[in-house]
Amino acid sequence: MCRSPVGKIYNDADLLEVAIALMEEVRALALKQNIAIDPNVIEHSLKWSKGLPSDLFASMYHDMAAGKRMELEGMSGYVKRLGKELGVSTPCHSLLYGGLKFFKDGRL
């Protein structure tokens, strides 16, 4: 949603906070379903992400920029729907979905 490369996201305190919150929502859904998950999954994910090239953009950015269909439904859309179904709050994924849903099938 911020249309920035991964290096900018993980080196900005505000964006990093959002990225962590998004991961925490997914972790909460896994735990709600009794899915065994590494207690350090978020830390491991952050370490992995910080090892990516700093100028790398997410695939949804490339899709959006090219006016192509995005993976929004299968990502934040799924998290939002599953959260509602399981009674788990997913405000960050809901906001992300709400902000991008008009672009999910390509350009407006």
Wavefront OBJ file of the C-alpha trace (Angstrom):
o trace
v 0.000 0.000 0.000
v 2.949 2.298 0.611
v 4.449 1.406 -2.785
v 7.938 1.198 -1.347
v 10.724 -1.357 -1.655
v 11.354 -3.770 1.187
v 14.457 -1.892 2.328
v 12.465 1.247 2.948
v 9.751 -0.647 4.799
v 12.080 -2.519 7.136
v 14.213 0.523 7.856
v 11.309 2.788 8.780
v 10.032 2.385 12.345
v 6.411 3.156 11.456
v 6.286 0.811 8.469
v 8.116 -1.900 10.387
v 5.509 -1.640 13.133
v 2.766 -2.209 10.557
v 4.625 -5.151 9.005
v 4.970 -6.760 12.433
v 1.283 -6.170 13.191
v 0.329 -7.852 9.902
v 2.439 -10.874 10.826
v 1.003 -10.957 14.344
v -2.507 -11.155 12.918
v -1.566 -14.187 10.823
v 0.150 -15.753 13.830
v -3.000 -15.211 15.917
v -5.081 -16.999 13.281
v -2.701 -19.952 13.284
v -2.811 -20.191 17.067
v -6.614 -19.923 17.093
v -6.703 -22.987 14.833
v -4.246 -24.883 17.043
v -1.661 -24.876 14.278
v 1.800 -25.520 15.669
v 3.893 -22.484 14.880
v 7.405 -21.493 15.835
v 7.103 -18.979 18.688
v 9.821 -16.939 16.965
v 8.223 -16.989 13.518
v 7.912 -13.216 13.353
v 11.525 -12.644 14.333
v 12.647 -15.245 11.781
v 10.478 -13.640 9.093
v 11.901 -10.210 9.842
v 15.448 -11.520 9.710
v 14.738 -13.212 6.378
v 13.040 -10.095 4.984
v 15.882 -7.845 6.054
v 18.214 -10.102 4.077
v 16.378 -9.406 0.824
v 17.741 -6.839 -1.630
v 16.725 -3.433 -0.281
v 15.330 -2.355 -3.657
v 13.004 -5.369 -3.968
v 9.288 -4.618 -4.366
v 6.485 -7.020 -3.448
v 4.781 -8.825 -6.313
v 1.509 -7.011 -5.589
v 3.294 -3.710 -6.181
v 4.389 -4.885 -9.628
v 0.879 -6.139 -10.403
v -0.684 -2.870 -9.283
v 1.825 -0.750 -11.196
v 1.162 -2.763 -14.353
v -2.612 -2.678 -13.896
v -2.755 -6.447 -13.443
v -4.910 -8.513 -11.117
v -3.363 -8.625 -7.636
v -3.134 -11.465 -5.112
v -5.110 -9.407 -2.608
v -7.982 -11.871 -2.147
v -5.614 -14.740 -1.416
v -3.562 -12.717 1.016
v -5.113 -9.937 3.101
v -8.602 -10.785 1.857
v -8.213 -14.328 3.150
v -6.787 -13.162 6.482
v -9.658 -10.697 6.885
v -12.327 -13.320 6.097
v -10.751 -16.017 8.259
v -10.383 -13.581 11.135
v -14.063 -12.740 10.934
v -14.983 -16.431 10.771
v -12.818 -17.323 13.781
v -13.523 -14.209 15.833
v -9.929 -12.985 15.595
v -9.369 -9.270 15.098
v -7.408 -8.439 11.938
v -7.502 -4.636 11.743
v -4.273 -4.242 9.782
v -5.210 -6.751 7.091
v -8.718 -5.274 6.979
v -7.284 -1.804 6.425
v -4.866 -3.070 3.789
v -7.658 -4.923 2.018
v -9.977 -1.933 2.177
v -7.334 0.369 0.770
v -6.412 -1.880 -2.140
v -9.651 -3.668 -3.047
v -10.546 -1.203 -5.788
v -7.293 -2.077 -7.561
v -7.410 -5.856 -7.053
v -8.570 -6.572 -10.606
v -6.217 -4.060 -12.185
v -6.576 -0.357 -12.773
v -9.741 1.482 -11.792
l 1 2 3 4 5 6 7 8 9 10 11 12 13 14 15 16 17 18 19 20 21 22 23 24 25 26 27 28 29 30 31 32 33 34 35 36 37 38 39 40 41 42 43 44 45 46 47 48 49 50 51 52 53 54 55 56 57 58 59 60 61 62 63 64 65 66 67 68 69 70 71 72 73 74 75 76 77 78 79 80 81 82 83 84 85 86 87 88 89 90 91 92 93 94 95 96 97 98 99 100 101 102 103 104 105 106 107 108
